[in-house]
Amino acid sequence: MTTGQTHLFIPGPTNIPEDVRQAMNVPMQDMRAPDFGDLTKPLFEGLKRVFKTETGRVFMYPSSGTGAWEAAITNTLNPGDKVLMSRFGQFSHLWVDMAERLGLDVVLCECDWGTGVPLDEYARVLEADTRHEIKAVFATQNETATGVASDIPGIRAALDACGHPAMLFVDGVSSIASVDFRMDEWGVDLAVAGSQKGFMLPAGLSMLGVSEKALEASKTSTMRRCYFDFADMMKVNDDGFFPYTPPTQLFHGLKVSLARLEAEGLENVFARHYRLAEGVRRAVDAWDGCRLCAAEPKWHSDTVSAIVVPATVDARDVIRIGYETYRASFGTGLSKVMGKVFRIGHLGDLNEGTCLTAISIAEMALLDAGAKIELGSGVAAAQAWYRANAAPALRIAAE
Ligand SMILES: *Cc1c(COP(=O)(O)O)cnc(C)c1O
């Protein structure tokens, strides 16, 4: 018998707002009914507004984010194509691994975990590629394993500076709908998102923004594909249908989550994520012997903080104690940083109180796991920040 809430402070799946959850509790319906498009067509339009694309189009696949990675690659590239990628955490690593397994020739920039896309190195490689053998440049906008954000417009600038025609692929699974993203303005050709992070839904729906240029490339790309083929989707999507059974319940949830994002206003959503993230960062600063995995402020992620614990502490103990003793889930350290970091996800449906609970439970678990931090130190630092940067008063009654 447990009481109260088991807190979920991981960077995905994130907490689902009550109205989104309720919206998914509907009877099953016919996905070939003539009015099915009334549900789905506005979703494509809503997603285009979130991706900030007017000239591109958005696909939705019944898959986790990994599926949209695969859709992006297999629809637009050819076996053996040269692509430029960088690795600085588990998610950027997995995308590299996929690209290699799908037969791409990866030019890889190995970076320290705690840093992000190396703009200077990308610029150097692109400038040197005068024969334009590199067909695509990949970037993980937000490396969820290390809490590192990368500069996507900076990559566009590097491409433009040398007139390089490569397509720009962006993994925005833990950033799109939470932090600034502008598909058209930044010249992003393939933008990957997933339902269980900023969109505040269960896993199982991936979204892929595709530019006109990438759609054009898909017409001649020879990589093998079937389930993810854009062409099959395009035959029926415009009428609101899908080439196979779509996840209708998730569509009902997405309808409400898009409405929530629009009601709050994307710019306000981004500002809220910054404000909440900064409180968590202030807390980490206040904890003796702890620091962010992100090496410099320019890498700070507003959706997840990876916290390096003192060398004498095993971060797995912090996570275990957090869960077993205080019924709170923190994100684990993945791969190289296992045991060294724990993560606080701060994206999606959350507010100051959510973050303060995460910080205060983390303090107890840290202390229990042997860290010499002062109870309340992080909470106080975050409180001071939240008070000084309070959001405009909510008019709850008017809602
Ligand atoms: C969560 C995540 C993914 C995709 O993971 P799935 O489990 O397949 O949804 C990809 N990239 C990043 C940066 C992520 O955070």
The ligand as a Gaussian input file, in Angstrom:
#p B3LYP/6-31G(d) Opt

LIG

0 1
 C       14.386000      10.028000     -25.787000
 C       15.319000      10.406000     -26.866000
 C       15.376000       9.744000     -28.099000
 C       14.468000       8.648000     -28.547000
 O       14.210000       7.673000     -27.694000
 P       12.943000       6.724000     -27.831000
 O       13.088000       5.940000     -26.597000
 O       13.124000       5.934000     -29.080000
 O       11.729000       7.574000     -27.887000
 C       16.241000      10.210000     -29.052000
 N       17.022000      11.264000     -28.823000
 C       16.982000      11.950000     -27.691000
 C       17.827000      13.153000     -27.545000
 C       16.132000      11.542000     -26.674000
 O       16.087000      12.244000     -25.528000

